[in-house]
Structures are given as C-alpha cells and as structure tokens.
Amino acid sequence: MNGNEQQQQQIQVNIDNTDAVTCEECNNGYFTPAVMIRRLSPLVSPTGQEAMVPIQLFQCTQCGYVNEHFLPEELRHAKPERTNDQNS
C-alpha cells in the first residue's frame, strides 16, 4: 500500500462507541481549533536561532477555555488564559 492509498483510507467508527467531550468550565460541547505558540530559545534551538513552535489544541467556543487533556502533558502546567474576545 503506497502513501496515497493510506491517506485515502478512512477509519469507520460507530458513533455510539464514542463519548461526548464538553468544556470543563461551562459544559459547552463545541470547540474551535486554536494554536498555542511557544518560543524556542536560540541557546537550545538545533539551528542556533530563535524558533516559534506551534501547538494545535481546541478552545471552547463559548468561554474560550482549553480543557487539560487538549494540551500536551508537558504543558498542562502552562495552560493559556482565556482570550478576552471569547467572553464578550
């Protein structure tokens, strides 16, 4: 099986075997993709230059909260604050 065939295969999932995910703050069930940006210091960067590292996560559409399990384990202590525009 080549790369194209692997990309075209879709996993069949019975929706009855899934659990709903809701916001841990407001119980809303809808999320939007968001990106957290982390700065990599030139001192530890493999290129010796500053780099920006994007981290994909999901943010509640109602209150802007990011559930703990949407973050990589290493970043759960540095959870982003809600954005002001989400609360208006």
Secondary structure by P-SEA (a helix, b strand, c coil): ccaaaaaabbbbbccccbbbbccccccccbbbbbbbbbbbbcccccccbbbbbbbbbccccccccccccccccccccccccccccccc
